[in-house]
Amino acid sequence: MTDFEGSFDGVATPILEAPLKAPDVGKNKDDPELCEYMVAVSWLKTVPREEAYWEKGLFAVQHTACRLRNQFTIERLTRHFGLED
């Protein structure tokens, strides 16, 4: 967490200096057992909530982050959102 940066208004900013909605996120930043961990995401495409996609059989999990390996889900999302190229 102490080394994580995000882009805010086009400026690379350490996450703990950014305007966060969770101001206590850095509370245990120096304790590897209790600190929060960050996962960078590079979005290929985004859509409005109204264009969300779901069908029975898609992989879903309650974790904040995971590696998507379910081939059915990958194929359906790739096709639906036009990411095949």
DSSP file (Angstrom, degrees, kcal/mol; ACC not computed):
  #  RESIDUE AA STRUCTURE BP1 BP2  ACC     N-H-->O    O-->H-N    N-H-->O    O-->H-N    TCO  KAPPA ALPHA  PHI   PSI    X-CA   Y-CA   Z-CA
    1    1 A M    >         0   0    0      0, 0.0     3,-0.9     0, 0.0    15,-0.3   0.000 360.0 360.0 360.0 -38.0    0.0    0.0    0.0
    2    2 A T  T 3   +     0   0    0     27,-0.3    14,-0.1     1,-0.2    28,-0.0   0.736 360.0  40.9 -68.0 -19.9    2.8    2.5    0.8
    3    3 A D  T 3  S+     0   0    0     11,-0.1    -1,-0.2     2,-0.0     2,-0.2   0.466  89.2 114.1-102.9  -3.4    4.2    2.1   -2.7
    4    4 A F    <   -     0   0    0     -3,-0.9    11,-2.6    10,-0.1    12,-0.3  -0.484  44.0-171.3 -76.6 135.0    0.8    2.1   -4.6
    5    5 A E  E     -A   14   0A   0      9,-0.3     2,-0.3    -2,-0.2     7,-0.1  -0.928   5.8-172.0-123.9 150.7    0.1    5.0   -6.9
    6    6 A G  E     -A   13   0A   0      7,-2.6     7,-3.2    -2,-0.3     2,-0.6  -0.855  30.0-108.1-130.2 169.0   -3.1    6.0   -8.8
    7    7 A S  E     +A   12   0A   0     -2,-0.3     2,-0.5     5,-0.2     5,-0.2  -0.901  35.4 178.7-102.9 119.1   -3.8    8.6  -11.4
    8    8 A F  E >  S-A   11   0A   0      3,-2.5     3,-1.4    -2,-0.6    -2,-0.0  -0.973  75.2 -15.4-124.8 117.5   -6.0   11.4  -10.1
    9    9 A D  T 3  S-     0   0    0     -2,-0.5    -1,-0.2     1,-0.3     3,-0.1   0.852 129.9 -55.5  55.3  35.8   -6.8   14.2  -12.5
   10   10 A G  T 3  S+     0   0    0      1,-0.2     2,-0.5    -3,-0.0    -1,-0.3   0.556 115.6 115.0  79.2   8.3   -4.1   12.9  -14.7
   11   11 A V  E <  S-A    8   0A   0     -3,-1.4    -3,-2.5     2,-0.0     2,-0.3  -0.948  70.4-122.0-117.0 128.0   -1.4   13.1  -12.0
   12   12 A A  E     +A    7   0A   0     -2,-0.5    -5,-0.2    -5,-0.2    -7,-0.0  -0.517  42.5 177.6 -65.3 124.0    0.4   10.1  -10.6
   13   13 A T  E     -A    6   0A   0     -7,-3.2    -7,-2.6    -2,-0.3     5,-0.1  -0.995  36.6-109.2-135.5 132.6   -0.4   10.3   -6.8
   14   14 A P  E >   -A    5   0A   0      0, 0.0     3,-2.3     0, 0.0     4,-0.4  -0.404  35.2-124.6 -56.6 135.6    0.6    8.0   -3.9
   15   15 A I  G >  S+     0   0    0    -11,-2.6     3,-1.1     1,-0.3   -10,-0.1   0.823 109.0  57.9 -57.4 -34.1   -2.7    6.3   -2.9
   16   16 A L  G 3  S+     0   0    0    -12,-0.3    -1,-0.3   -15,-0.3     4,-0.1   0.581 107.6  48.1 -75.9  -6.7   -2.3    7.5    0.7
   17   17 A E  G <  S+     0   0    0     -3,-2.3    -1,-0.2     2,-0.1    -2,-0.2   0.370  94.4 101.5-105.9   0.9   -2.2   11.1   -0.5
   18   18 A A  S <  S-     0   0    0     -3,-1.1     2,-1.5    -4,-0.4    -3,-0.0  -0.447  88.7 -99.2 -86.3 158.0   -5.2   10.8   -2.7
   19   19 A P        -     0   0    0      0, 0.0     2,-0.2     0, 0.0    -1,-0.1  -0.609  57.2-178.8 -76.8  91.7   -8.7   12.0   -1.9
   20   20 A L        -     0   0    0     -2,-1.5    -4,-0.0     1,-0.1    -5,-0.0  -0.610  39.3-142.4 -97.2 152.2  -10.2    8.7   -0.8
   21   21 A K  S    S+     0   0    0      1,-0.2    -1,-0.1    -2,-0.2     0, 0.0   0.607 102.3  57.2 -81.7 -13.5  -13.7    7.8    0.4
   22   22 A A    >   +     0   0    0      1,-0.1     3,-1.8     2,-0.0    -1,-0.2  -0.762  67.8 176.8-115.9  81.6  -12.1    5.5    2.9
   23   23 A P  T 3  S+     0   0    0      0, 0.0     3,-0.5     0, 0.0    -1,-0.1   0.711  76.1  56.7 -64.1 -21.0   -9.8    7.8    4.9
   24   24 A D  T >  S+     0   0    0      1,-0.2     3,-2.2     2,-0.1     4,-0.3   0.307  71.3 108.5 -91.5  10.2   -8.7    5.1    7.3
   25   25 A V  T <  S+     0   0    0     -3,-1.8    11,-0.5     1,-0.3     3,-0.3   0.775  80.3  48.7 -59.5 -26.8   -7.4    2.8    4.6
   26   26 A G  T >  S+     0   0    0     -3,-0.5     3,-1.9     1,-0.2    -1,-0.3   0.297  76.5 113.3 -94.5   9.9   -3.8    3.5    5.6
   27   27 A K  T <  S+     0   0    0     -3,-2.2     3,-0.2     1,-0.3    -1,-0.2   0.861  90.7  24.5 -50.7 -45.0   -4.4    2.9    9.3
   28   28 A N  T >  S+     0   0    0     -3,-0.3     3,-2.3    -4,-0.3    -1,-0.3  -0.095  80.5 137.6-112.3  33.7   -2.2   -0.2    9.5
   29   29 A K  T <  S+     0   0    0     -3,-1.9   -27,-0.3     1,-0.3    -1,-0.2   0.719  72.4  48.1 -56.8 -25.7    0.0    0.6    6.5
   30   30 A D  T 3  S+     0   0    0     -3,-0.2    -1,-0.3    -4,-0.2     3,-0.1   0.366  95.3  81.6 -98.2   5.3    3.2   -0.5    8.3
   31   31 A D    X>  -     0   0    0     -3,-2.3     4,-2.6     1,-0.1     3,-1.0  -0.912  61.4-162.3-113.5 105.3    1.9   -3.9    9.5
   32   32 A P  T 34 S+     0   0    0      0, 0.0    -1,-0.1     0, 0.0    -3,-0.0   0.741  91.0  53.4 -59.8 -23.1    2.0   -6.6    6.8
   33   33 A E  T 34 S+     0   0    0      1,-0.1    -5,-0.0    -3,-0.1    -2,-0.0   0.798 122.6  24.7 -80.4 -29.2   -0.5   -8.7    8.7
   34   34 A L  T <4 S+     0   0    0     -3,-1.0    -6,-0.2    -6,-0.2    -1,-0.1   0.569  95.2 106.6-113.4 -12.9   -3.2   -6.0    9.1
   35   35 A C  S  < S-     0   0    0     -4,-2.6     2,-0.2    -7,-0.2    -6,-0.1  -0.224  70.9-108.7 -72.1 159.9   -2.6   -3.6    6.2
   36   36 A E        -     0   0    0    -11,-0.5     2,-0.4     1,-0.0    -1,-0.1  -0.551  28.7-142.7 -79.1 150.7   -4.8   -3.2    3.1
   37   37 A Y        -     0   0    0     -2,-0.2     2,-0.3   -36,-0.1    -1,-0.0  -0.934  10.0-142.8-116.8 144.0   -3.4   -4.5   -0.2
   38   38 A M        -     0   0    0     -2,-0.4     2,-0.5     2,-0.0     0, 0.0  -0.789   6.2-159.1-108.2 147.9   -4.1   -2.8   -3.5
   39   39 A V        -     0   0    0     -2,-0.3     2,-0.3   -35,-0.0    -2,-0.0  -0.987  16.0-139.0-126.2 120.1   -4.7   -4.3   -6.9
   40   40 A A        -     0   0    0     -2,-0.5     2,-0.4     2,-0.0   -34,-0.0  -0.572  18.0-162.4 -77.6 140.1   -4.1   -2.2  -10.0
   41   41 A V        -     0   0    0     -2,-0.3     2,-0.7     2,-0.0    -2,-0.0  -0.989  12.4-160.8-126.2 130.2   -6.6   -2.6  -12.8
   42   42 A S        -     0   0    0     -2,-0.4     2,-0.3     0, 0.0    -2,-0.0  -0.898  21.5-147.9-108.8 100.9   -6.1   -1.6  -16.4
   43   43 A W        -     0   0    0     -2,-0.7     3,-0.1     1,-0.2    -2,-0.0  -0.516  14.9-168.4 -74.0 128.4   -9.7   -1.4  -17.9
   44   44 A L  S    S-     0   0    0      1,-0.3     2,-0.3    -2,-0.3    -1,-0.2   0.798  76.7  -3.4 -81.2 -32.1   -9.9   -2.3  -21.5
   45   45 A K        -     0   0    0      2,-0.0    -1,-0.3    38,-0.0     2,-0.3  -0.973  62.6-161.7-158.8 143.9  -13.5   -1.0  -21.8
   46   46 A T        -     0   0    0     -2,-0.3    -3,-0.0    -3,-0.1     0, 0.0  -0.950   8.2-172.5-127.4 152.5  -16.0    0.5  -19.4
   47   47 A V        -     0   0    0     -2,-0.3    -2,-0.0     2,-0.0     5,-0.0  -0.945  34.6 -90.0-137.4 158.3  -19.8    0.9  -19.9
   48   48 A P    >   -     0   0    0      0, 0.0     3,-2.2     0, 0.0     4,-0.0  -0.306  42.7-108.2 -64.2 155.5  -22.5    2.6  -17.9
   49   49 A R  G >  S+     0   0    0      1,-0.3     3,-2.0     2,-0.2    -2,-0.0   0.831 118.4  65.3 -53.3 -35.9  -24.3    0.6  -15.2
   50   50 A E  G 3  S+     0   0    0      1,-0.3    -1,-0.3     3,-0.0     0, 0.0   0.707  99.5  52.8 -63.3 -19.2  -27.4    0.4  -17.4
   51   51 A E  G <  S+     0   0    0     -3,-2.2    -1,-0.3     2,-0.1    -2,-0.2   0.164  79.8 138.5-102.3  17.0  -25.4   -1.6  -19.9
   52   52 A A    <   -     0   0    0     -3,-2.0     2,-0.4     1,-0.1    -3,-0.0  -0.207  43.2-140.8 -59.7 155.1  -24.2   -4.2  -17.4
   53   53 A Y        +     0   0    0      2,-0.0     2,-0.3    28,-0.0    -1,-0.1  -0.968  27.9 157.8-126.7 136.0  -24.3   -7.8  -18.6
   54   54 A W        +     0   0    0     -2,-0.4     2,-0.3     2,-0.0    -2,-0.0  -0.978   5.0 167.4-152.9 143.0  -25.2  -11.0  -16.7
   55   55 A E    >   -     0   0    0     -2,-0.3     3,-1.8     0, 0.0    -2,-0.0  -0.979  47.5 -83.6-150.0 154.9  -26.4  -14.5  -17.7
   56   56 A K  T 3  S+     0   0    0     -2,-0.3     3,-0.1     1,-0.2    -2,-0.0  -0.303 113.0  32.9 -58.0 135.3  -26.8  -17.7  -15.7
   57   57 A G  T 3  S+     0   0    0      1,-0.4    -1,-0.2     3,-0.0    16,-0.2   0.224  80.6 134.7 102.3 -13.2  -23.5  -19.6  -15.5
   58   58 A L    <   -     0   0    0     -3,-1.8    -1,-0.4     1,-0.1     2,-0.2  -0.442  64.5-104.5 -68.6 143.6  -21.1  -16.6  -15.4
   59   59 A F        +     0   0    0     11,-0.1     2,-0.3    -2,-0.1    -1,-0.1  -0.462  46.9 173.1 -66.8 134.3  -18.4  -16.8  -12.8
   60   60 A A        +     0   0    0     -2,-0.2     2,-0.3    -3,-0.1    -3,-0.0  -0.995   7.2 173.9-144.3 144.2  -19.1  -14.7   -9.7
   61   61 A V        -     0   0    0     -2,-0.3     5,-0.0     2,-0.2    -2,-0.0  -0.985  34.8-131.6-148.4 152.4  -17.2  -14.4   -6.4
   62   62 A Q  S    S+     0   0    0     -2,-0.3    -1,-0.0     3,-0.0     0, 0.0   0.534  71.6 112.2 -85.0  -6.5  -17.5  -12.1   -3.4
   63   63 A H  S    S-     0   0    0      1,-0.1    -2,-0.2     2,-0.0     3,-0.1  -0.261  74.3-126.4 -64.9 154.4  -13.8  -11.4   -3.2
   64   64 A T  S    S+     0   0    0      1,-0.2     2,-0.3     0, 0.0    -1,-0.1   0.880  91.7   7.5 -67.5 -37.9  -12.6   -7.9   -4.0
   65   65 A A        +     0   0    0      2,-0.0     2,-0.3     0, 0.0    -1,-0.2  -0.998  68.0 155.3-146.4 145.5  -10.2   -9.2   -6.6
   66   66 A C        -     0   0    0     -2,-0.3     2,-0.6    -3,-0.1    -5,-0.0  -0.969  46.1 -96.6-158.2 165.8   -9.4  -12.6   -8.2
   67   67 A R        -     0   0    0     -2,-0.3     2,-0.7     2,-0.0    -2,-0.0  -0.812  38.2-133.4 -90.8 122.5   -7.9  -14.0  -11.4
   68   68 A L        +     0   0    0     -2,-0.6    -1,-0.0     1,-0.2    -2,-0.0  -0.663  44.4 149.4 -80.7 116.3  -10.6  -14.8  -13.9
   69   69 A R        +     0   0    0     -2,-0.7     2,-0.7     5,-0.0    -1,-0.2   0.437  28.3 118.5-122.9  -6.9  -10.0  -18.2  -15.4
   70   70 A N     >  -     0   0    0      1,-0.2     4,-2.5     2,-0.1     5,-0.2  -0.520  50.8-157.7 -70.1 110.3  -13.5  -19.5  -16.1
   71   71 A Q  H  > S+     0   0    0     -2,-0.7     4,-2.8     1,-0.2     5,-0.2   0.858  88.1  55.6 -61.8 -39.3  -13.4  -20.0  -19.9
   72   72 A F  H  > S+     0   0    0      1,-0.2     4,-2.4     2,-0.2    -1,-0.2   0.939 111.9  43.9 -57.4 -48.4  -17.2  -19.7  -20.3
   73   73 A T  H  > S+     0   0    0      2,-0.2     4,-2.6     1,-0.2     5,-0.3   0.918 113.0  51.1 -64.9 -44.3  -17.2  -16.3  -18.6
   74   74 A I  H  X S+     0   0    0     -4,-2.5     4,-2.4     1,-0.2     5,-0.2   0.929 112.4  46.5 -59.4 -46.1  -14.2  -15.1  -20.5
   75   75 A E  H  X S+     0   0    0     -4,-2.8     4,-2.2     2,-0.2     5,-0.2   0.927 114.3  46.5 -63.9 -45.3  -15.7  -16.1  -23.8
   76   76 A R  H  X S+     0   0    0     -4,-2.4     4,-2.9    -5,-0.2     5,-0.2   0.925 115.8  44.2 -65.2 -44.8  -19.1  -14.5  -23.1
   77   77 A L  H  X S+     0   0    0     -4,-2.6     4,-2.5     2,-0.2     6,-0.2   0.903 112.2  52.8 -67.7 -40.8  -17.8  -11.2  -21.7
   78   78 A T  H  <>S+     0   0    0     -4,-2.4     5,-2.8    -5,-0.3     6,-0.5   0.934 115.5  40.9 -58.9 -46.7  -15.2  -10.9  -24.6
   79   79 A R  H ><5S+     0   0    0     -4,-2.2     3,-1.2    -5,-0.2    -2,-0.2   0.946 115.1  50.1 -67.1 -48.9  -18.0  -11.4  -27.2
   80   80 A H  H 3<5S+     0   0    0     -4,-2.9    -2,-0.2     1,-0.3    -1,-0.2   0.893 117.1  39.4 -60.7 -41.7  -20.6   -9.2  -25.4
   81   81 A F  T 3<5S-     0   0    0     -4,-2.5    -1,-0.3    -5,-0.2    -2,-0.2   0.320 110.8-117.2 -95.1   9.5  -18.3   -6.3  -24.9
   82   82 A G  T < 5 +     0   0    0     -3,-1.2     3,-0.3    -4,-0.3    -3,-0.2   0.894  68.7 137.3  63.0  43.3  -16.5   -6.6  -28.3
   83   83 A L      < +     0   0    0     -5,-2.8    -4,-0.2    -6,-0.2    -1,-0.1   0.222  29.8 108.8-104.1  14.1  -13.1   -7.3  -27.0
   84   84 A E              0   0    0     -6,-0.5    -1,-0.2     1,-0.3    -5,-0.1   0.737 360.0 360.0 -66.2 -23.0  -12.2  -10.0  -29.4
   85   85 A D              0   0    0     -3,-0.3    -1,-0.3     0, 0.0    -2,-0.1   0.477 360.0 360.0 -80.2 360.0   -9.7   -7.9  -31.3
